[in-house]
Each structure stands twice: as C-alpha cells, then as structure tokens.
Amino acid sequence: MADVTYYVALPFVQDDDGTPVAGNAEECQSSAVALRRAETMSRMPGSIGAVAFSRTGDPAIGEFGDAKLLRAFGKVPEDLGTL
C-alpha cells in the first residue's frame, strides 16, 4: 500500500498540577483544515493551546515517520516528542 498522510489537530489542557496534557486528537481532511481546527481548539474553554501536525506512513504495515508540526497555537509543551 502507498504511503498516506494524516493531518491532526491536538488540543492541550492543564492537569491539577498545572502540567500541560494532550486532549483528544481529531483527524482532519487536509493541512488547512487541521490548522483551522487547532486554532479553534486553542480558544476553547479550558484549553491552553493546540497543535496541528501531519504524519506520513504505510497503515498496512503500521510504519509511520515522525510527526511534522504544522503550527502551534497558545501555550503548548516545547518538547512534543514525548507525545
């Protein structure tokens, strides 16, 4: 199967200790939609920010490359590699 690119918007909230925690990710149809959705998520009540990213790989074998950050909105963790 050919490589497929997924576009995702991911919001962030703070836990009780004030640590940023990823919320529920939403798959989007395109990079433009992911950017708009992440910006909207960053402004939702309780949200501290959001990111839009893409990830490309072969879902048939479960191999994907590293996520590529499209844009961050608001206050999100600097190191997103642990997500």
Secondary structure, DSSP 4 states (H G I P E B T S, - for coil): ---EEEEEEEEEEE-TTS-EEE---EEESSHHHHHHHHHHHHTSTT--EEEEEEEEEETTTTEE---EEEEEEES--S-GGG-
